[in-house]
């Protein structure tokens, strides 16, 4: 028992040393990590994305979804078969027992399989679901058909509203005209009739020498 305890006490310093962060190496890796770049490509054949990370130098590696990726001879790491809609967080580490050097965050969009399809014909400049090859939410046939239906009916509703507004505008203008000028016109007509009647009466009297 004493021998086992003595052995444990002897190896503890080595364990602690092994887990200790090498700050000097970490600084070197941090400087190198500033050169790390990446690109993101979609493959129709696999219906997935591929993220390629460049300038991952010797002694550095990446972790994604609890999987460790080491660079190849060209200091490149390739992570394949990432599905659409995935929130990707890739951490870059150095062999220094320290925290991560860099985090790459990519929010993968969804590939829109209806982009350029016959179903979208005529709606390319009207609906986002038809104008974008990649979207933030997944486009299904039912959601697209519903969007088309809503768009078509909103246009008809707008046209009907414009017609109603035109009719209401004409009616309101006519009513305003009658209200404003109706009494004046009526008085003018009555005055004209009265003047004509009076003139005719005088003319009759003059004609007959009355």
Phi, psi and omega in degrees: 000316180295322180295318180296318179295319179296321179296318179297317180296329180286326184271345180304313179301323180291321178295315180297321181292321182296327183269357183284137181289129176272098187294326180294314178296321182299319178298319179296315180294324178298318178296317179294325183293343178294341180270358182287129175229172179205161170226163188228120184232147179254139178245120179292327183295323180257355182052045181207169180259156174232126177255124178248125182252130183251158176063039172267097190282169182304133182093359178245155179206170181238151175232129177215127182053043177067015177250136180264132180240126178258149180288154176274192182295342180260017179059039182237140175241132180241124177245117188251171174056048175267120184288157176296146181085000182280136172267105188265126174235108181250123179257133177258129181238160170243158179281071181225004181060029179247184179290174183296151180274326186200149175237129177257122181245123178227121174263101185291133176279180175260140175282129182267101183287349179266357177296124181079008180274168179295332180294332181267000183299126180091352182243012184301323182257014184242325182238135178299327180295341181253346183260350184240133178283332178234137183229159181284337176237154184289132179264119176251167180298319182293319180292324179291315179298322178294319179296319178296315179300312180297321180294312181300317182285331176291326177294314179298319180296321179295317179297316179297322180294321179296319178297317179297319179295323179295316179296317179295321180296317179296315181296317181293322178294320179295317179296318179296321179297314180297318181296319184282319187250350184301312181294319180297317180296317180298317179295321179295319179295314180298317180297320180295315180298317180296318180295317179297318180296317180294318179297316179297322181293315179294319180298321180295318182293318178295320182296322181264006177067033181271000000 
